[in-house]
Amino acid sequence: MGLALVEANACTPSPTAFCVGCVLTASWPTDDVQPTVVASAYSRELPGNTHAEANALAKLRALAPAGIQALFPACSSLTIHDMLRRVDVYTTMEPCSVRTSGLAPCADALIAAGIRRCFIGVREPPDFVTCEGAQKLRDAGIEVVWMEGFEEECLRAARRGHN
């Protein structure tokens, strides 16, 4: 979660959006191997009013296949599909379930990607929308883990630039 907070604090503040950071990790070939950071991102890092989770997924997909094999050289047949099934997401704020911009919600993107777990620093406050991202993830069979003790720091990072 510490790395996700670094990402959130790299985000350009906006009075109409949160500053969120996201880190994707994977352990390969088994869970008892030290996780490797495979992508990280923050909100609005990529063009188009983008969110942290969607940006991190886009960066991971851009690695395939040579970049993935560079991360896990012993696994020459590893595909992006295989990798996504092993990904754990660390995000400073609950993945969105609705976007006022009309873009696809991050919870939907994580579900479509097939990630296995999502570690969340803080629930999305109702500043802009009512978020049900964690419930959407659970309903899709994705394990959701609330990272207790990070709430204040994640919320402080998220609301940078708000009056």
NUZADO-751339 format. One record per atom (N, C-alpha, C): residue in one letter; atom name; x, y, z. Coordinates in pm, 1 decimal. Layout:
<tipas>
- A, CA, X, Y, Z
...
</tipas>
This chain:
<tipas>
- M, N, 83.8, -119.7, 0.0
- M, CA, 0.0, 0.0, 0.0
- M, C, 87.2, 124.5, 0.0
- G, N, 204.8, 112.8, 58.0
- G, CA, 295.8, 226.9, 58.8
- G, C, 330.6, 273.9, -81.5
- L, N, 355.4, 180.2, -172.3
- L, CA, 386.3, 217.5, -310.6
- L, C, 265.1, 281.0, -379.1
- A, N, 146.4, 233.2, -348.9
- A, CA, 24.8, 292.5, -405.4
- A, C, 8.2, 436.1, -355.8
- L, N, 42.6, 462.0, -230.3
- L, CA, 36.8, 598.6, -177.4
- L, C, 137.8, 690.3, -246.9
- V, N, 255.9, 638.6, -277.8
- V, CA, 354.1, 716.9, -353.9
- V, C, 293.4, 757.0, -487.8
- E, N, 225.8, 662.9, -553.3
- E, CA, 160.4, 692.2, -681.4
- E, C, 51.1, 797.9, -663.0
- A, N, -32.8, 782.6, -560.9
- A, CA, -141.2, 878.6, -537.2
- A, C, -86.2, 1019.2, -517.5
- N, N, 24.9, 1030.2, -449.2
- N, CA, 84.1, 1161.2, -423.4
- N, C, 154.5, 1219.4, -545.8
- A, N, 175.7, 1137.8, -650.1
- A, CA, 231.9, 1187.7, -775.9
- A, C, 123.3, 1245.6, -865.8
- C, N, -0.9, 1220.1, -832.3
- C, CA, -115.6, 1262.6, -912.3
- C, C, -133.9, 1414.9, -904.1
- T, N, -165.5, 1476.2, -1016.6
- T, CA, -197.0, 1619.1, -1018.7
- T, C, -332.1, 1640.7, -951.7
- P, N, -337.4, 1721.3, -847.4
- P, CA, -464.1, 1743.2, -777.4
- P, C, -570.4, 1807.4, -867.0
- S, N, -694.9, 1774.0, -837.7
- S, CA, -809.2, 1829.3, -909.4
- S, C, -921.6, 1851.4, -809.6
- P, N, -990.6, 1965.3, -816.9
- P, CA, -1100.7, 1988.7, -722.9
- P, C, -1223.1, 1901.3, -751.0
- T, N, -1226.6, 1837.1, -868.4
- T, CA, -1344.1, 1758.5, -906.3
- T, C, -1315.4, 1609.7, -919.2
- A, N, -1201.4, 1565.6, -867.6
- A, CA, -1165.6, 1423.3, -876.2
- A, C, -1068.9, 1388.1, -763.9
- F, N, -1061.0, 1259.1, -734.6
- F, CA, -969.4, 1211.0, -632.3
- F, C, -832.4, 1180.6, -692.7
- C, N, -729.5, 1187.2, -608.4
- C, CA, -594.5, 1144.1, -643.6
- C, C, -577.3, 1002.9, -588.2
- V, N, -569.2, 906.6, -677.3
- V, CA, -563.7, 765.6, -638.7
- V, C, -438.2, 703.5, -696.7
- G, N, -377.8, 612.9, -621.4
- G, CA, -263.0, 537.0, -668.2
- G, C, -294.1, 389.9, -670.5
- C, N, -230.1, 318.8, -762.5
- C, CA, -255.8, 175.6, -777.2
- C, C, -126.6, 103.4, -812.7
- V, N, -107.9, -13.6, -753.2
- V, CA, 6.3, -99.8, -782.6
- V, C, -45.8, -240.1, -808.7
- L, N, 3.2, -302.1, -916.3
- L, CA, -30.8, -440.9, -948.0
- L, C, 90.5, -527.7, -917.5
- T, N, 67.3, -636.4, -846.3
- T, CA, 174.9, -730.6, -818.0
- T, C, 132.7, -869.3, -864.3
- A, N, 232.4, -955.1, -886.2
- A, CA, 204.9, -1094.3, -921.1
- A, C, 314.9, -1181.6, -864.4
- S, N, 277.5, -1301.3, -824.6
- S, CA, 373.3, -1402.9, -781.2
- S, C, 368.6, -1514.2, -884.8
- W, N, 486.0, -1552.7, -933.5
- W, CA, 489.5, -1657.3, -1036.0
- W, C, 611.3, -1742.9, -1013.3
- P, N, 603.5, -1871.8, -1020.2
- P, CA, 490.0, -1952.3, -1063.2
- P, C, 394.9, -1993.3, -950.8
- T, N, 432.5, -1966.6, -823.9
- T, CA, 344.7, -2004.7, -712.8
- T, C, 327.6, -1886.7, -618.4
- D, N, 229.8, -1898.8, -529.6
- D, CA, 201.6, -1791.2, -435.2
- D, C, 310.1, -1771.3, -330.5
- D, N, 394.1, -1871.9, -308.1
- D, CA, 495.9, -1858.2, -203.7
- D, C, 621.7, -1785.8, -253.6
- V, N, 619.8, -1739.8, -376.7
- V, CA, 728.9, -1661.1, -432.9
- V, C, 703.6, -1513.8, -398.5
- Q, N, 809.0, -1440.7, -369.4
- Q, CA, 795.4, -1296.8, -339.4
- Q, C, 723.2, -1226.7, -454.3
- P, N, 617.0, -1149.6, -425.6
- P, CA, 545.5, -1079.5, -531.8
- P, C, 635.2, -978.5, -603.8
- T, N, 609.8, -962.7, -731.7
- T, CA, 680.9, -867.9, -816.4
- T, C, 584.4, -758.1, -858.7
- V, N, 626.6, -633.5, -848.8
- V, CA, 545.1, -523.6, -900.9
- V, C, 549.8, -532.8, -1052.8
- V, N, 431.1, -546.0, -1114.6
- V, CA, 424.2, -558.5, -1259.8
- V, C, 373.7, -430.0, -1326.7
- A, N, 311.5, -341.1, -1249.3
- A, CA, 267.2, -211.8, -1303.0
- A, C, 224.5, -122.9, -1186.9
- S, N, 235.1, 6.9, -1207.9
- S, CA, 184.8, 103.5, -1110.2
- S, C, 139.1, 226.9, -1186.0
- A, N, 44.6, 299.3, -1125.1
- A, CA, -10.4, 416.0, -1194.1
- A, C, -85.7, 503.6, -1095.7
- Y, N, -124.8, 620.9, -1144.1
- Y, CA, -207.2, 711.5, -1064.7
- Y, C, -313.8, 773.3, -1154.4
- S, N, -412.5, 832.6, -1092.9
- S, CA, -522.4, 895.1, -1166.1
- S, C, -471.1, 1007.0, -1256.0
- R, N, -526.2, 1015.1, -1375.3
- R, CA, -495.2, 1117.1, -1474.4
- R, C, -351.6, 1110.4, -1526.4
- E, N, -283.5, 999.7, -1500.1
- E, CA, -147.3, 983.9, -1550.4
- E, C, -146.5, 968.9, -1702.5
- L, N, -241.4, 893.8, -1754.2
- L, CA, -253.5, 874.4, -1898.5
- L, C, -362.9, 967.5, -1950.5
- P, N, -358.9, 1003.8, -2077.3
- P, CA, -458.5, 1096.7, -2132.1
- P, C, -601.6, 1043.2, -2122.5
- G, N, -695.6, 1134.6, -2105.4
- G, CA, -836.0, 1098.2, -2115.2
- G, C, -911.8, 1084.7, -1985.2
- N, N, -880.8, 1162.4, -1882.2
- N, CA, -951.6, 1156.2, -1753.8
- N, C, -948.0, 1014.9, -1696.4
- T, N, -831.7, 956.0, -1694.8
- T, CA, -815.1, 816.0, -1657.3
- T, C, -799.3, 797.5, -1507.1
- H, N, -836.7, 679.2, -1462.0
- H, CA, -825.3, 643.3, -1321.2
- H, C, -705.8, 550.5, -1300.7
- A, N, -659.4, 544.0, -1177.3
- A, CA, -536.9, 471.1, -1143.6
- A, C, -542.5, 323.9, -1182.2
- E, N, -651.4, 255.4, -1148.1
- E, CA, -659.0, 111.6, -1175.2
- E, C, -657.8, 83.4, -1325.3
- A, N, -734.2, 161.5, -1401.1
- A, CA, -736.7, 143.3, -1546.7
- A, C, -599.7, 172.4, -1607.5
- N, N, -530.4, 273.4, -1555.5
- N, CA, -397.2, 306.1, -1604.7
- N, C, -298.1, 193.6, -1576.8
- A, N, -304.0, 136.6, -1456.6
- A, CA, -212.9, 27.6, -1422.2
- A, C, -239.0, -93.7, -1511.4
- L, N, -365.7, -125.2, -1535.4
- L, CA, -397.9, -237.0, -1626.0
- L, C, -346.7, -208.8, -1767.1
- A, N, -362.0, -86.3, -1814.1
- A, CA, -313.8, -50.6, -1947.9
- A, C, -162.3, -65.1, -1957.0
- K, N, -93.1, -22.7, -1853.2
- K, CA, 52.8, -36.3, -1852.6
- K, C, 95.2, -183.0, -1853.0
- L, N, 25.3, -266.3, -1775.7
- L, CA, 58.8, -408.3, -1774.1
- L, C, 34.1, -469.6, -1911.4
- R, N, -77.7, -438.7, -1971.4
- R, CA, -108.1, -494.4, -2104.1
- R, C, -6.1, -448.0, -2208.1
- A, N, 47.6, -328.2, -2191.9
- A, CA, 146.8, -276.9, -2286.3
- A, C, 279.0, -352.6, -2276.9
- L, N, 303.6, -420.5, -2166.5
- L, CA, 426.4, -498.1, -2148.9
- L, C, 428.2, -625.9, -2231.9
- A, N, 312.0, -680.4, -2257.0
- A, CA, 302.0, -813.8, -2316.2
- A, C, 357.1, -817.3, -2457.5
- P, N, 418.7, -930.4, -2499.1
- P, CA, 462.1, -1040.9, -2414.4
- P, C, 606.4, -1027.9, -2365.9
- A, N, 688.8, -951.3, -2435.6
- A, CA, 831.7, -944.1, -2402.9
- A, C, 856.6, -890.6, -2262.4
- G, N, 782.0, -789.0, -2220.6
- G, CA, 801.5, -731.7, -2087.6
- G, C, 764.0, -827.6, -1977.3
- I, N, 660.7, -905.3, -1998.6
- I, CA, 619.9, -1004.6, -1899.4
- I, C, 728.1, -1111.1, -1886.0
- Q, N, 781.7, -1155.4, -1998.6
- Q, CA, 887.5, -1255.8, -1993.8
- Q, C, 1014.3, -1200.0, -1930.4
- A, N, 1036.6, -1068.2, -1941.6
- A, CA, 1151.1, -1006.2, -1875.3
- A, C, 1131.8, -1006.9, -1723.5
- L, N, 1007.2, -987.7, -1677.9
- L, CA, 978.9, -991.4, -1534.3
- L, C, 990.6, -1132.3, -1477.6
- F, N, 950.8, -1230.8, -1556.7
- F, CA, 949.9, -1371.5, -1513.3
- F, C, 1020.4, -1455.9, -1618.2
- P, N, 1154.2, -1446.6, -1625.6
- P, CA, 1229.4, -1511.4, -1733.6
- P, C, 1216.7, -1663.9, -1737.4
- A, N, 1189.3, -1725.9, -1626.9
- A, CA, 1177.8, -1872.3, -1625.0
- A, C, 1045.7, -1920.9, -1683.2
- C, N, 957.9, -1829.0, -1715.0
- C, CA, 823.5, -1864.9, -1762.4
- C, C, 803.4, -1812.9, -1903.7
- S, N, 868.2, -1875.2, -1998.9
- S, CA, 865.3, -1825.5, -2136.6
- S, C, 727.9, -1832.8, -2200.5
- S, N, 639.9, -1917.2, -2149.5
- S, CA, 507.9, -1930.3, -2211.7
- S, C, 400.8, -1847.5, -2140.0
- L, N, 440.5, -1765.2, -2046.1
- L, CA, 346.7, -1684.3, -1969.2
- L, C, 279.0, -1581.2, -2060.0
- T, N, 145.7, -1579.1, -2058.8
- T, CA, 69.9, -1484.2, -2139.9
- T, C, 11.1, -1375.6, -2049.5
- I, N, -39.5, -1270.2, -2110.5
- I, CA, -104.0, -1164.0, -2033.2
- I, C, -225.3, -1220.4, -1959.7
- H, N, -297.3, -1310.9, -2022.6
- H, CA, -413.8, -1373.9, -1959.0
- H, C, -370.8, -1449.7, -1832.7
- D, N, -261.8, -1528.0, -1843.9
- D, CA, -208.6, -1599.9, -1727.8
- D, C, -169.2, -1502.2, -1617.6
- M, N, -101.7, -1395.8, -1656.8
- M, CA, -52.5, -1296.6, -1560.7
- M, C, -168.4, -1231.2, -1486.4
- L, N, -270.8, -1188.1, -1558.5
- L, CA, -382.8, -1118.9, -1494.4
- L, C, -451.6, -1206.9, -1391.1
- R, N, -456.3, -1335.2, -1411.6
- R, CA, -518.9, -1427.9, -1316.4
- R, C, -439.1, -1438.0, -1186.4
- R, N, -314.6, -1391.6, -1188.6
- R, CA, -226.9, -1397.3, -1071.2
- R, C, -207.9, -1259.4, -1007.8
- V, N, -272.8, -1158.3, -1060.9
- V, CA, -249.4, -1020.1, -1016.6
- V, C, -327.5, -986.6, -889.8
- D, N, -256.8, -922.6, -798.2
- D, CA, -316.9, -858.5, -681.6
- D, C, -309.3, -708.1, -704.5
- V, N, -418.4, -640.1, -675.8
- V, CA, -428.3, -495.3, -694.0
- V, C, -420.6, -428.5, -556.8
- Y, N, -335.7, -329.0, -543.9
- Y, CA, -329.0, -244.8, -425.0
- Y, C, -370.5, -106.1, -469.8
- T, N, -483.3, -58.2, -419.4
- T, CA, -533.0, 72.3, -459.4
- T, C, -567.2, 155.1, -335.9
- T, N, -533.1, 282.1, -341.5
- T, CA, -552.1, 366.8, -223.9
- T, C, -699.0, 394.7, -196.2
- M, N, -784.4, 379.7, -298.6
- M, CA, -927.4, 404.0, -280.9
- M, C, -1007.1, 295.7, -352.9
- E, N, -1121.4, 265.7, -297.5
- E, CA, -1213.3, 168.6, -356.3
- E, C, -1230.5, 194.5, -506.4
- P, N, -1213.1, 91.3, -588.8
- P, CA, -1232.3, 109.9, -732.8
- P, C, -1374.3, 158.8, -763.4
- C, N, -1383.7, 254.8, -852.7
- C, CA, -1513.7, 315.9, -882.5
- C, C, -1609.4, 215.4, -945.4
- S, N, -1737.2, 234.8, -917.6
- S, CA, -1841.9, 151.7, -977.8
- S, C, -1926.3, 232.3, -1075.6
- V, N, -1904.4, 362.8, -1076.4
- V, CA, -1975.8, 451.6, -1168.5
- V, C, -1884.6, 570.2, -1198.3
- R, N, -1891.0, 619.0, -1321.5
- R, CA, -1809.5, 734.1, -1361.3
- R, C, -1902.6, 843.1, -1411.9
- T, N, -1890.3, 962.8, -1359.2
- T, CA, -1972.5, 1073.7, -1406.6
- T, C, -1935.0, 1113.2, -1549.5
- S, N, -1813.8, 1076.9, -1592.2
- S, CA, -1767.6, 1107.9, -1728.0
- S, C, -1827.5, 1014.6, -1832.3
- G, N, -1887.9, 905.3, -1787.7
- G, CA, -1941.2, 807.5, -1881.3
- G, C, -1840.3, 700.6, -1920.5
- L, N, -1715.9, 713.1, -1875.6
- L, CA, -1615.3, 610.3, -1904.3
- L, C, -1644.2, 485.7, -1822.1
- A, N, -1584.2, 374.7, -1860.9
- A, CA, -1605.3, 248.2, -1791.9
- A, C, -1550.1, 255.0, -1649.4
- P, N, -1625.2, 204.0, -1551.2
- P, CA, -1577.6, 203.3, -1412.7
- P, C, -1459.0, 108.9, -1393.0
- C, N, -1374.4, 143.1, -1298.6
- C, CA, -1256.1, 62.0, -1269.3
- C, C, -1292.8, -76.0, -1215.6
- A, N, -1397.9, -84.7, -1134.3
- A, CA, -1438.9, -216.7, -1084.5
- A, C, -1468.7, -309.4, -1201.3
- D, N, -1537.2, -258.7, -1303.0
- D, CA, -1568.2, -340.3, -1421.0
- D, C, -1441.0, -382.1, -1494.2
- A, N, -1345.0, -290.9, -1505.1
- A, CA, -1218.6, -322.5, -1573.0
- A, C, -1141.1, -430.7, -1497.7
- L, N, -1140.6, -423.2, -1364.8
- L, CA, -1070.5, -524.3, -1285.1
- L, C, -1138.9, -660.0, -1297.1
- I, N, -1271.4, -659.4, -1298.9
- I, CA, -1346.7, -783.9, -1314.8
- I, C, -1318.5, -844.7, -1452.1
- A, N, -1324.7, -763.8, -1555.8
- A, CA, -1299.7, -811.9, -1691.9
- A, C, -1157.9, -865.9, -1706.7
- A, N, -1062.9, -804.0, -1635.8
- A, CA, -923.2, -848.5, -1642.5
- A, C, -903.4, -983.1, -1573.2
- G, N, -991.3, -1014.7, -1478.4
- G, CA, -979.9, -1142.4, -1408.0
- G, C, -881.3, -1142.9, -1294.1
- I, N, -855.6, -1026.1, -1234.9
- I, CA, -761.5, -1020.1, -1122.2
- I, C, -814.8, -1105.7, -1007.3
- R, N, -727.1, -1144.7, -918.3
- R, CA, -772.6, -1235.9, -812.0
- R, C, -802.4, -1168.5, -679.5
- R, N, -728.4, -1061.2, -645.4
- R, CA, -750.1, -994.0, -516.7
- R, C, -733.8, -845.1, -532.9
- C, N, -805.4, -772.0, -445.8
- C, CA, -794.4, -626.1, -445.7
- C, C, -780.4, -578.3, -301.7
- F, N, -666.6, -516.8, -271.5
- F, CA, -638.8, -458.7, -140.7
- F, C, -671.4, -310.1, -149.4
- I, N, -757.4, -261.8, -59.7
- I, CA, -809.2, -125.0, -68.7
- I, C, -774.8, -46.7, 57.2
- G, N, -725.1, 75.9, 37.3
- G, CA, -686.5, 161.3, 149.2
- G, C, -802.7, 230.2, 217.7
- V, N, -901.7, 276.0, 140.8
- V, CA, -1014.7, 349.3, 198.8
- V, C, -1135.4, 337.5, 105.9
- R, N, -1254.3, 338.2, 164.1
- R, CA, -1377.5, 341.7, 84.7
- R, C, -1385.8, 475.5, 11.6
- E, N, -1446.1, 474.5, -106.1
- E, CA, -1465.3, 601.3, -176.1
- E, C, -1572.4, 681.0, -103.8
- P, N, -1538.8, 801.8, -58.3
- P, CA, -1639.6, 884.3, 8.4
- P, C, -1742.7, 933.3, -93.0
- P, N, -1860.2, 974.2, -46.8
- P, CA, -1968.0, 1013.3, -137.9
- P, C, -1955.7, 1156.6, -191.4
- D, N, -1834.9, 1206.3, -207.8
- D, CA, -1814.0, 1343.2, -256.0
- D, C, -1875.3, 1365.9, -394.6
- F, N, -1864.8, 1265.0, -482.7
- F, CA, -1907.9, 1280.6, -621.8
- F, C, -2016.0, 1181.1, -661.9
- V, N, -2001.5, 1055.5, -619.6
- V, CA, -2096.7, 949.6, -655.0
- V, C, -2108.8, 853.1, -537.3
- T, N, -2207.2, 767.0, -543.7
- T, CA, -2217.4, 657.2, -448.5
- T, C, -2145.8, 537.4, -509.8
- C, N, -2041.3, 492.3, -444.5
- C, CA, -1956.5, 386.4, -498.8
- C, C, -1992.0, 251.1, -437.5
- E, N, -2000.3, 151.7, -523.2
- E, CA, -2022.6, 13.7, -480.6
- E, C, -1919.4, -79.1, -544.3
- G, N, -1798.2, -25.7, -567.7
- G, CA, -1693.8, -101.2, -635.8
- G, C, -1652.1, -227.0, -563.1
- A, N, -1633.0, -217.6, -431.5
- A, CA, -1590.5, -335.9, -355.4
- A, C, -1695.6, -446.0, -363.2
- Q, N, -1821.7, -409.2, -354.9
- Q, CA, -1928.4, -509.1, -363.6
- Q, C, -1933.3, -572.0, -502.6
- K, N, -1913.7, -492.0, -606.6
- K, CA, -1910.1, -547.3, -742.3
- K, C, -1798.1, -649.5, -756.1
- L, N, -1681.0, -617.4, -700.0
- L, CA, -1568.2, -710.8, -705.2
- L, C, -1603.1, -840.1, -632.8
- R, N, -1657.4, -828.7, -512.0
- R, CA, -1696.0, -947.8, -434.6
- R, C, -1798.6, -1031.3, -510.7
- D, N, -1897.6, -964.4, -566.9
- D, CA, -2001.9, -1035.4, -641.9
- D, C, -1944.4, -1112.2, -760.4
- A, N, -1832.8, -1064.9, -813.7
- A, CA, -1766.4, -1131.6, -926.3
- A, C, -1668.6, -1239.5, -880.4
- G, N, -1658.8, -1261.7, -749.6
- G, CA, -1570.5, -1365.7, -697.6
- G, C, -1428.7, -1320.6, -670.3
- I, N, -1405.0, -1190.8, -672.5
- I, CA, -1271.7, -1136.4, -643.0
- I, C, -1262.3, -1108.3, -494.3
- E, N, -1154.6, -1154.8, -434.5
- E, CA, -1133.2, -1130.8, -291.9
- E, C, -1101.2, -983.3, -269.2
- V, N, -1170.2, -922.4, -173.4
- V, CA, -1148.7, -782.1, -137.1
- V, C, -1092.2, -778.1, 4.7
- V, N, -981.5, -706.6, 20.7
- V, CA, -916.5, -694.6, 151.2
- V, C, -905.9, -545.8, 184.1
- W, N, -967.3, -505.7, 295.8
- W, CA, -957.5, -366.8, 341.9
- W, C, -831.0, -353.1, 424.6
- M, N, -743.9, -259.9, 388.9
- M, CA, -616.2, -239.7, 456.1
- M, C, -635.2, -142.9, 572.8
- E, N, -666.1, -198.3, 687.0
- E, CA, -689.1, -115.2, 805.6
- E, C, -562.8, -38.5, 842.8
- G, N, -584.2, 84.6, 887.8
- G, CA, -473.1, 168.6, 929.6
- G, C, -424.7, 264.5, 821.9
- F, N, -474.7, 249.3, 699.1
- F, CA, -433.7, 337.0, 588.9
- F, C, -540.3, 439.6, 552.4
- E, N, -656.8, 431.5, 615.6
- E, CA, -770.8, 514.3, 575.7
- E, C, -739.1, 664.2, 573.0
- E, N, -684.7, 717.4, 681.6
- E, CA, -659.5, 862.1, 689.0
- E, C, -557.9, 907.1, 585.4
- E, N, -449.7, 831.8, 572.1
- E, CA, -345.7, 870.0, 477.0
- E, C, -396.4, 860.1, 332.5
- C, N, -473.0, 757.8, 302.3
- C, CA, -528.3, 742.7, 167.3
- C, C, -628.9, 853.4, 136.6
- L, N, -710.8, 886.8, 232.3
- L, CA, -810.0, 992.1, 211.8
- L, C, -743.0, 1129.3, 198.1
- R, N, -639.7, 1152.6, 275.3
- R, CA, -565.6, 1279.1, 265.6
- R, C, -503.4, 1293.1, 125.9
- A, N, -444.7, 1186.5, 76.4
- A, CA, -387.8, 1189.8, -58.6
- A, C, -496.8, 1209.6, -162.5
- A, N, -608.5, 1140.7, -144.4
- A, CA, -718.1, 1147.1, -241.7
- A, C, -776.2, 1286.8, -255.8
- R, N, -785.4, 1356.7, -146.7
- R, CA, -852.7, 1487.5, -148.1
- R, C, -758.9, 1605.4, -168.9
- R, N, -633.8, 1579.0, -203.6
- R, CA, -542.9, 1690.3, -233.8
- R, C, -605.1, 1775.2, -344.5
- G, N, -604.4, 1905.5, -329.2
- G, CA, -660.9, 1995.0, -428.4
- G, C, -806.8, 2028.3, -406.1
- H, N, -870.0, 1963.9, -307.8
- H, CA, -1010.2, 1994.6, -275.5
- H, C, -1011.6, 2108.0, -173.5
- N, N, -1108.4, 2193.5, -183.5
- N, CA, -1120.8, 2304.1, -86.2
- N, C, -1193.5, 2261.8, 37.5
</tipas>
